[in-house]
Every structure is written in structure tokens, then in C-alpha cells.
Amino acid sequence: MFSLTIRRHFMIAHSLPREAFGPAQGLHGATFVAEVAFRRRALNADAIVLDIGAAGTILEEVLAGLNYRNLDEHPDFEGQLSTTEALAEYIAQKVAAQIKDTDDGRELAGIDVTLRENPDAWATYSLDLTA
């Protein structure tokens, strides 16, 4: 299995209004580093997983809808908690939707999204595309 990983950062505001989140129940900001790994079983005809520039553009387009936004007011998160794990899944689904109709996208085995809140804490969501 081959993979290509790109990363970008983005900033959001949100609240997590449940007792389990302690002080994060109130509105606060977070800066995330988003790492997206594209997996495929065999390299394409150009001996790559995916063009790095294209992969970066896709991630930037997905993150543009989140960056500097208050997720409490974002329509895609209405009635949902915007935890790190939920954000990782959201980004994976959005990236997959952008790439699914491309030649390389049809050959991908999966996408892994890791969101790093700080150097010591992160969450990952893996999306299998081989259905």
C-alpha cells in the first residue's frame, strides 16, 4: 500500500456544550494541523499516488469552508458536536467527495485524516474507499 500525505493548518471557534468537555464547554478557539493521507494499492501510470499540488488544492478548498469560522454557526454542524474526531470525519468525507470522480480518485483505497490540536494530542479518521 502506498500513501501520500499533505498537511495544512486552519483555525476555528466552537463550543462543546456537554459536561464531559469541562472548560471547553464555552466558546473557544482552536488551531488544527490537518494531515490527509491518500492511500492506494498501486501507483498510477505516472508512478505516483496523486499529484501533490492537486492534493494540496483539494485540502485547501475543503478547509476554506472551516477556516476562521465559528462552527457553532456552521450549517453542517447544526445540532452536532464539532469534536476533533467529528471534524476529522467531516474533512475526510469532503475530500473524498471532491476527488471521487477523478481517475486517481477512483483508484484510491482510502483517505486518513489526522487533526493535531497540539504536538501531544491528535485524532484520526480513516475512510475506506474500496466498497
Phi, psi and chi 1 to 4 in degrees:
 res  aa     phi    psi   chi1   chi2   chi3   chi4
   1 MET       -  133.3 -175.7   73.3   67.3      -
   2 PHE  -105.8  154.0  -65.0   91.1      -      -
   3 SER  -145.3  151.7   68.0      -      -      -
   4 LEU  -126.3  128.3  167.9   73.4      -      -
   5 THR  -119.2  134.3  -57.0      -      -      -
   6 ILE  -125.1  160.0   52.1  141.7      -      -
   7 ARG  -146.4  151.7   70.0 -178.3 -177.0  177.3
   8 ARG  -146.7  164.2  -59.0  -71.0 -172.0  -88.5
   9 HIS  -114.4  157.0   77.5  -83.7      -      -
  10 PHE  -151.5  158.3   66.9  106.5      -      -
  11 MET  -123.3  138.4  -65.6  178.6  -93.3      -
  12 ILE  -136.3  166.8   56.7  102.9      -      -
  13 ALA  -122.6  148.2      -      -      -      -
  14 HIS  -171.4  169.7   67.8  159.7      -      -
  15 SER  -128.7  156.5   60.8      -      -      -
  16 LEU  -125.6   81.5  -61.5  167.6      -      -
  17 PRO   -77.7   62.9   29.6  -33.9      -      -
  18 ARG  -140.2  148.0  -64.8 -140.5  179.2  133.5
  19 GLU   -54.9  -33.0 -169.8  174.3  -34.7      -
  20 ALA   -59.1  -20.8      -      -      -      -
  21 PHE   -96.4    4.0  -61.5  105.5      -      -
  22 GLY    49.3 -128.0      -      -      -      -
  23 PRO   -65.0  -17.5   10.1  -15.3      -      -
  24 ALA   -76.1    0.1      -      -      -      -
  25 GLN   -63.5  -33.2  -69.1  178.7   69.6      -
  26 GLY   -81.6  165.7      -      -      -      -
  27 LEU   -61.3  130.3 -175.5   63.2      -      -
  28 HIS  -152.0  165.8   62.5  -80.1      -      -
  29 GLY  -102.7  158.0      -      -      -      -
  30 ALA  -146.6  139.4      -      -      -      -
  31 THR  -111.9  122.7  -60.0      -      -      -
  32 PHE  -111.8  147.5  -69.4  100.3      -      -
  33 VAL  -103.1  119.2  174.5      -      -      -
  34 ALA   -99.3  122.7      -      -      -      -
  35 GLU  -113.8  125.5  -62.7  174.9   -2.4      -
  36 VAL  -118.7  121.5  178.4      -      -      -
  37 ALA  -105.6  125.6      -      -      -      -
  38 PHE   -99.2  124.3  -61.3   87.0      -      -
  39 ARG  -109.9  140.4  -67.2 -178.8  -82.1  115.1
  40 ARG  -149.2  149.4   89.8 -174.0  -99.3  156.0
  41 ARG   -72.5  -34.8  -62.6 -167.9 -169.1  -65.6
  42 ALA  -137.9  149.1      -      -      -      -
  43 LEU   -69.1  154.8  -61.3  177.1      -      -
  44 ASN   -77.6 -174.2   69.9   11.1      -      -
  45 ALA   -61.9  -21.7      -      -      -      -
  46 ASP   -93.4    9.2  -63.9  -43.5      -      -
  47 ALA    63.0   36.8      -      -      -      -
  48 ILE  -134.1  163.9   59.1  174.5      -      -
  49 VAL   -76.9  -48.6  171.8      -      -      -
  50 LEU  -166.9  148.6 -179.7   68.1      -      -
  51 ASP   -61.4  128.0  178.5   79.8      -      -
  52 ILE   -60.6  -42.0  -70.1  173.1      -      -
  53 GLY   -63.2  -42.8      -      -      -      -
  54 ALA   -64.4  -41.4      -      -      -      -
  55 ALA   -61.7  -43.3      -      -      -      -
  56 GLY   -64.0  -40.9      -      -      -      -
  57 THR   -63.1  -42.3  -62.1      -      -      -
  58 ILE   -60.3  -47.6  -70.4  166.1      -      -
  59 LEU   -64.1  -42.9  179.9   56.6      -      -
  60 GLU   -59.9  -40.9  -71.6  164.6    6.5      -
  61 GLU   -64.9  -41.1  -70.8  172.1   -2.1      -
  62 VAL   -65.9  -46.0  168.2      -      -      -
  63 LEU   -68.8  -24.2  -64.7 -179.7      -      -
  64 ALA   -59.6  -29.4      -      -      -      -
  65 GLY   -77.3   -9.2      -      -      -      -
  66 LEU  -113.7  -32.0  -59.5  171.6      -      -
  67 ASN   -61.4  131.7 -159.5   24.3      -      -
  68 TYR    60.6   26.3  -68.7  105.8      -      -
  69 ARG  -109.2  150.7  -60.9  -82.2  -53.7  -90.6
  70 ASN   -89.8  109.5  179.3  -11.3      -      -
  71 LEU   -68.3  -17.6  -60.2 -173.6      -      -
  72 ASP   -64.1  -22.4  -65.7   -9.8      -      -
  73 GLU  -108.7    2.1  -60.8  170.4   -5.9      -
  74 HIS   -80.6  126.9 -166.3  -67.6      -      -
  75 PRO   -59.8  -29.9   14.1  -22.9      -      -
  76 ASP   -71.8  -14.0  -68.7  -11.6      -      -
  77 PHE  -113.6   12.3  -67.2   95.8      -      -
  78 GLU   -59.8  124.1 -173.7  173.7  -20.2      -
  79 GLY    75.0    9.9      -      -      -      -
  80 GLN  -123.6  153.7  -60.6  178.8   32.2      -
  81 LEU   -82.9  134.0  -68.2  171.4      -      -
  82 SER   -98.8   58.1   54.6      -      -      -
  83 THR   -68.5  167.2   61.9      -      -      -
  84 THR   -58.5  -42.7  -56.0      -      -      -
  85 GLU   -63.1  -44.2  -65.6   87.1  -16.8      -
  86 ALA   -65.4  -37.7      -      -      -      -
  87 LEU   -65.1  -39.5  -79.7  170.2      -      -
  88 ALA   -61.7  -43.6      -      -      -      -
  89 GLU   -64.0  -44.5  178.5 -176.1   18.5      -
  90 TYR   -56.9  -47.7  176.1   86.8      -      -
  91 ILE   -64.0  -42.7  -68.2  167.4      -      -
  92 ALA   -58.9  -45.3      -      -      -      -
  93 GLN   -64.0  -41.4  -63.3  -71.2  -11.4      -
  94 LYS   -67.9  -41.5  -68.8  -70.1 -171.1  179.9
  95 VAL   -63.1  -45.5  167.5      -      -      -
  96 ALA   -60.0  -40.7      -      -      -      -
  97 ALA   -64.1  -35.1      -      -      -      -
  98 GLN   -72.9  -30.8  -73.4 -133.3    9.1      -
  99 ILE  -101.4  -11.7 -158.8  167.5      -      -
 100 LYS   -59.8  -31.8   71.4  175.7  177.9  149.7
 101 ASP   -94.6    9.6  -67.1  -32.8      -      -
 102 THR   -94.6  159.7   66.6      -      -      -
 103 ASP   -57.8  -47.2  -71.8  -21.2      -      -
 104 ASP   -66.5  -37.8  -74.7  -32.9      -      -
 105 GLY   -61.2  -37.7      -      -      -      -
 106 ARG   -68.4  -20.4  -74.1 -172.1  -74.1  -84.5
 107 GLU   -96.1   -5.6  -62.9  -62.2  -39.4      -
 108 LEU   -70.8  141.1  -70.8  176.3      -      -
 109 ALA   -88.4  -27.3      -      -      -      -
 110 GLY  -178.9  170.6      -      -      -      -
 111 ILE  -133.1  131.8  -62.6  170.4      -      -
 112 ASP  -115.4  127.6  -57.9  -45.3      -      -
 113 VAL  -115.4  121.5  174.4      -      -      -
 114 THR  -112.7  127.4  -61.2      -      -      -
 115 LEU  -110.8  120.1  -68.2 -175.7      -      -
 116 ARG  -100.6  118.6  -63.6 -177.8 -174.1  -85.3
 117 GLU   -82.6  -32.0  -70.9 -167.8   63.4      -
 118 ASN  -161.1  174.5   66.3   57.8      -      -
 119 PRO   -61.3  -16.6  -25.4   35.4      -      -
 120 ASP  -110.2    2.2  -60.7  -38.1      -      -
 121 ALA  -147.2  128.5      -      -      -      -
 122 TRP  -156.4  164.9   59.1   87.7      -      -
 123 ALA  -135.1  148.8      -      -      -      -
 124 THR  -129.5  141.6  -60.5      -      -      -
 125 TYR  -122.6  130.5  177.6   77.7      -      -
 126 SER  -110.4  125.7  -64.6      -      -      -
 127 LEU  -110.3  117.2  178.5   61.8      -      -
 128 ASP   -82.6  128.6 -175.9   14.1      -      -
 129 LEU  -109.9   12.3  -61.5  175.1      -      -
 130 THR  -100.4   44.3   58.0      -      -      -
 131 ALA   -87.3      -      -      -      -      -
